[in-house]
């Protein structure tokens, strides 16, 4: 199965109220009144495959009270091989967890690490009795502040660079598993949902310093999937 390009389905992670994270330095403005200094690089967010074979998970959320990474050995139709809680860095909105290569291997996870996040928050506090397909801890689907966490709905990592498949695909064409409400809030989307794929980190490369001021730059916004879907690579 060819991995799907990251596209509009990232919007599914709105449920976890995930915020923006590491940013590249701004375009160098050159000399003059619109000049700017590059910002320091923050640790890369998302699921990152380390050189030692382990994985580091980093994600940001200002609303979530608990986030877990659920790791799968196969992208579709299989239960999770293991899961791990991400811990909040003190004084920040960043949640972090690490899993070493030996633990992944013991869980039956191979060379490709498929994963997704489950999030809890004010509208659905964490309850130790919860398990996939359970409503334990549920208060309301959406609260007055717009929180709509539901741990039964596996979330795409907004910082992932590759996905296993589209949310609806051959063998997973029932979009109702992503619904909430009385009949669907306790339905686990994990076996069917698109999985993020942990890839090695990309070394920052901002390129050479532009020789013209920002006012002479052209910035063009494109839809990532539309731009890359015909790329054979």
C-alpha positions as CSV (number, residue, x, y, z in Angstrom):
1,X,0.0,0.0,0.0
2,X,1.5,3.3,-1.1
3,X,1.7,5.9,1.8
4,X,-0.7,8.8,1.3
5,X,0.6,12.3,1.1
6,X,-0.2,14.6,4.0
7,X,-3.2,16.7,3.0
8,X,-6.5,18.1,4.2
9,X,-7.0,15.1,6.6
10,X,-4.7,16.9,9.0
11,X,-7.8,18.9,9.9
12,X,-9.0,15.8,11.9
13,X,-6.5,16.7,14.6
14,X,-8.5,19.9,15.4
15,X,-10.2,17.7,18.0
16,X,-7.0,17.7,20.0
17,X,-6.6,21.5,19.9
18,X,-3.0,21.1,18.8
19,X,-1.1,24.3,18.5
20,X,1.7,25.4,16.1
21,X,5.1,24.2,17.0
22,X,8.7,24.4,15.8
23,X,9.2,27.0,13.1
24,X,11.9,27.6,10.5
25,X,13.6,30.9,10.6
26,X,11.8,33.7,8.8
27,X,12.8,34.6,5.3
28,X,15.9,36.7,5.6
29,X,15.0,40.3,4.8
30,X,18.5,41.4,3.9
31,X,19.6,44.9,5.0
32,X,17.2,47.7,5.8
33,X,14.2,48.4,8.0
34,X,12.5,45.0,7.2
35,X,15.6,43.0,8.1
36,X,15.1,40.1,10.6
37,X,17.3,37.7,12.6
38,X,16.6,34.0,12.3
39,X,15.0,32.4,15.3
40,X,16.7,29.4,17.0
41,X,15.5,26.0,16.0
42,X,13.2,24.2,18.5
43,X,13.3,20.4,18.7
44,X,11.4,18.9,15.8
45,X,7.8,18.0,16.6
46,X,6.0,14.9,15.5
47,X,7.1,11.2,15.7
48,X,10.8,11.1,14.9
49,X,12.8,7.9,14.3
50,X,16.1,8.2,16.0
51,X,19.4,6.7,14.6
52,X,19.3,4.1,17.4
53,X,16.0,2.8,16.1
54,X,13.8,4.3,18.8
55,X,11.2,6.9,18.4
56,X,10.6,10.3,20.1
57,X,7.1,11.7,20.1
58,X,6.6,15.5,20.5
59,X,3.3,17.4,20.1
60,X,1.9,20.6,21.4
61,X,-1.6,21.2,22.8
62,X,-2.9,24.0,25.0
63,X,-6.1,22.2,25.8
64,X,-5.3,18.5,26.2
65,X,-4.8,17.2,29.7
66,X,-3.5,13.8,28.6
67,X,-2.1,12.6,25.3
68,X,-1.1,9.0,24.4
69,X,0.8,7.7,21.4
70,X,-0.7,4.4,20.1
71,X,1.7,2.4,18.0
72,X,0.7,-0.1,15.4
73,X,2.7,-2.8,13.6
74,X,0.3,-2.6,10.6
75,X,-1.5,0.4,9.1
76,X,-5.0,-1.1,8.7
77,X,-7.3,-3.5,10.4
78,X,-5.0,-4.4,13.3
79,X,-5.1,-3.6,17.1
80,X,-2.4,-1.4,18.6
81,X,0.9,-3.1,19.4
82,X,1.5,-0.8,22.4
83,X,0.9,2.7,23.7
84,X,2.7,5.2,25.7
85,X,1.7,8.3,27.6
86,X,3.3,11.6,26.6
87,X,4.4,13.8,29.5
88,X,4.0,17.5,29.5
89,X,7.2,19.5,29.7
90,X,6.9,21.7,32.8
91,X,5.7,25.2,32.0
92,X,5.0,24.5,28.4
93,X,2.3,23.1,26.1
94,X,4.6,20.4,24.8
95,X,4.0,16.7,25.4
96,X,7.0,14.3,24.9
97,X,7.6,10.6,25.1
98,X,10.4,8.2,24.0
99,X,10.3,4.6,23.1
100,X,13.5,2.6,22.6
101,X,14.2,0.1,19.8
102,X,14.1,-2.9,22.1
103,X,10.6,-2.0,23.4
104,X,9.3,-1.6,19.8
105,X,10.8,-4.9,18.8
106,X,9.3,-6.7,21.8
107,X,5.9,-5.3,20.8
108,X,6.2,-6.7,17.3
109,X,6.8,-3.4,15.6
110,X,9.0,-3.6,12.5
111,X,10.9,-1.2,10.5
112,X,7.9,1.1,9.9
113,X,6.4,2.7,13.0
114,X,2.7,3.5,12.5
115,X,1.1,5.6,15.2
116,X,-1.7,8.0,16.2
117,X,-2.6,10.1,19.2
118,X,-5.5,9.8,21.6
119,X,-6.3,13.0,23.6
120,X,-8.3,13.7,26.8
121,X,-9.3,17.2,28.0
122,X,-11.9,19.2,29.9
123,X,-14.9,17.7,28.0
124,X,-13.6,14.1,28.4
125,X,-11.2,13.8,31.4
126,X,-9.0,10.7,31.6
127,X,-10.4,7.8,33.5
128,X,-8.2,4.8,34.3
129,X,-11.2,2.5,33.4
130,X,-11.2,3.8,29.8
131,X,-10.2,1.4,27.0
132,X,-10.9,1.6,23.2
133,X,-14.6,1.4,22.7
134,X,-15.5,2.8,26.2
135,X,-17.2,5.9,27.2
136,X,-15.5,6.0,30.6
137,X,-14.8,9.6,31.6
138,X,-17.1,11.2,29.0
139,X,-18.8,14.5,30.1
140,X,-19.9,16.0,26.8
141,X,-19.0,15.7,23.1
142,X,-18.3,19.5,22.9
143,X,-18.1,21.9,25.9
144,X,-18.7,25.6,26.1
145,X,-15.0,26.3,25.2
146,X,-15.1,24.2,22.1
147,X,-13.1,21.3,23.5
148,X,-14.1,18.1,21.6
149,X,-11.6,15.5,22.7
150,X,-12.6,11.9,22.3
151,X,-10.0,9.2,23.0
152,X,-11.9,6.7,20.9
153,X,-10.9,8.7,17.8
154,X,-7.3,8.1,16.8
155,X,-5.8,11.4,15.8
156,X,-3.3,12.2,13.0
157,X,-0.1,13.9,14.1
158,X,-0.2,17.3,12.5
159,X,3.6,17.3,12.3
160,X,3.8,13.9,10.5
161,X,5.4,14.0,7.1
162,X,3.8,10.8,5.8
163,X,0.5,8.9,6.4
164,X,-0.2,5.3,5.9
165,X,-3.4,5.7,3.8
166,X,-6.4,8.0,3.3
167,X,-9.0,8.0,6.1
168,X,-11.3,6.1,3.7
169,X,-9.7,3.5,1.5
170,X,-10.1,-0.1,0.3
171,X,-10.7,-2.1,3.4
172,X,-11.7,1.0,5.4
173,X,-14.5,2.7,3.6
174,X,-17.0,3.2,6.4
175,X,-16.6,6.9,7.3
176,X,-19.0,6.5,10.2
177,X,-16.3,5.3,12.5
178,X,-15.1,8.9,12.7
179,X,-18.5,10.2,14.0
180,X,-19.4,11.2,17.5
181,X,-22.8,11.4,19.2
182,X,-24.7,8.9,21.1
183,X,-24.3,6.0,18.6
184,X,-20.7,6.6,17.6
185,X,-18.7,8.3,20.4
186,X,-17.6,5.0,21.8
187,X,-16.7,3.4,18.5
188,X,-12.9,3.1,18.2
189,X,-11.6,4.4,14.9
190,X,-8.1,3.0,15.6
191,X,-8.1,-0.1,13.3
192,X,-9.4,1.9,10.4
193,X,-7.9,5.4,10.8
194,X,-5.0,6.7,8.8
195,X,-1.7,6.3,10.8
196,X,1.1,8.8,11.0
197,X,4.6,7.3,10.1
198,X,7.6,8.1,12.2
199,X,10.5,9.2,10.0
200,X,14.1,10.3,10.7
201,X,14.6,14.0,11.5
202,X,15.4,16.4,8.7
203,X,18.5,18.5,9.3
204,X,17.6,22.2,9.1
205,X,18.8,23.8,5.9
206,X,17.8,27.4,5.4
207,X,20.0,27.8,2.3
208,X,22.2,30.8,1.5
209,X,21.3,34.3,2.6
210,X,19.0,36.0,0.1
211,X,20.5,39.0,-1.5
212,X,17.4,41.1,-1.7
213,X,15.1,42.6,0.9
214,X,11.8,41.0,2.0
215,X,9.8,43.6,0.1
216,X,11.1,42.1,-3.1
217,X,10.4,38.5,-2.2
218,X,7.4,36.6,-3.6
219,X,5.7,34.2,-1.2
220,X,3.2,31.7,-2.9
221,X,0.9,29.5,-0.9
222,X,0.0,26.1,-2.3
223,X,-2.1,23.1,-1.1
224,X,0.5,20.5,-0.2
225,X,-1.3,17.5,-1.6
226,X,-2.3,19.2,-4.8
227,X,1.2,20.3,-5.4
228,X,2.8,16.9,-4.7
229,X,0.3,14.2,-5.6
230,X,1.7,13.7,-9.1
231,X,5.3,13.4,-7.8
232,X,6.6,9.9,-8.6
233,X,9.0,10.1,-5.6
